[in-house]
Amino acid sequence: MSQLKEQIHMWGRCPSGPNKSQLLRGVRELIQPWEISLSLKKVTFHPNSQPSTIPFGEINVQEHSLSFPVGVCGPQGQKCAIHTGEMAHENRRRRERADSGLPKVEEERRTLKVGHLVKKFGKQGSGRTDFTLPSGVHATPQGQLFVVDCGNVRVQVTDLQRNVVQQVAPPACDGTSRHCRNFFDVAANSKGLIALTCAAERALLVFNRHGRLLQTYGGSGSQQDFEAPRGVTLTRLDDFLVADIRRGTLTALKLDPKTGAKMERTVVTGFHRPYLVAACLTTGLMVVSERGNETGRAPCIRVLEPGWNTIRILGVCSGMGPVLTSPWGICIDTDGDVLVADWGKQHCVVLYPAVGVGRSIITQGLSSPRGLALLPEGHLVVSDSMNHCIKIYRYK
């Protein structure tokens, strides 16, 4: 191409005699690929209705009309990739290469629908991998799960492949049988501390990463910290947040990472029978469920901003989605979407989006779902209590 331009420039210095015909041929070859238009019978170079000029340095060249038979794409009778069929074969080969290189995981992800059951593990029993009435569930940002195995009075810890790799089961103390305990909810922070609420003892138990009991806050003989702790979660600041259903409070605890000793405590009042709590580690938004009562107070879900102010109330207005009957597990994602396990006429999971109307996304296969937690890739963990197992669904 560069040599052709140099020759055109040389011929243009003296555009007469033999140089003129060579000049025209050179210009035609130069502009030929960009001036083709197709018709049904022939391929034609069309001039404009008014001859236009194209400047090339010191010369002006007028467009001329050229035509070739159909299937012939150049002045020498050669065919292009379209007419030889090479382009179609190449496109097909590219598609085959692209299809063969597409990971199967991505193909499966595109076909999965919201509410689709992705995985189920566990069965009723007391063995190492069994569950009996699983309750609260907590997921770390890396995807590790902590599950309260209520009937077996322990916490089951799984790896990313959902294999049980650890069990936290505190020994009996003060002559009390382990089976008199009623573990309710669990959370674990980035320092390795594990917080577990016990409804029977009315206490928050704090363990290290190896399952050794470090501290007990509350208890039947002491009401300084808690009277009836229920839900526990982790805040954006890596503090434990505990709901006390009797006091009507949320308490944020900053603990020493080695000893579990209390370093700071923040108490927020004004809630009506708060039950379960959850938080988004990215946005700092928190959700708390409030239980209804016999006097007509309806159950609801409150969404709180990091300053503890209520910004949304869900589950009480049918215009905003399903009205909640008996909310249990809750969670909130980075988009501000809230998920709630509800025990209504049918046990289901309801999604209240940050914008729009809420809807039920899981309506079958659940029996007393108690705990919810979020995993990466749009997955939702549900502890299916009466089915004695853990189920993972796609919710986005």
ABEGO torsion letter per residue (X at the ends): XAAAAAAAAAAAABBBEAAAAAAAAAAAAAAAAAABBBBAABBBBBBBABBBBBBBEABBBBBBBBBBBBGBABAAGBBBAAAAGAAAAAAAAAAAAAAAABBAAAAAAAABBBGBBABBBEBBEABAABBBGBBBBBBBAAGBBBBBBAAAGBBBBBBAAGBBABBBBBBBBGGBBAAABBBABBBBBAAGBBBBBBAAAGBBBBBBAAGBBABBBEEAABAAABABBBBBBBBAAGBBBBBBAAAGBBBBBBBBAAAGBBABBBBBBGBBGBABBBBBAAAGBBBBBBBBBAAGBBBBBBBBBAAGBBABBBGABAAAEBBBABBBBBBBBAAGBBBBBBBBABBBBBBBBABEBBBBABABGBBGBABBBBBBGGBBBBBBAAAGBBBBBBAX
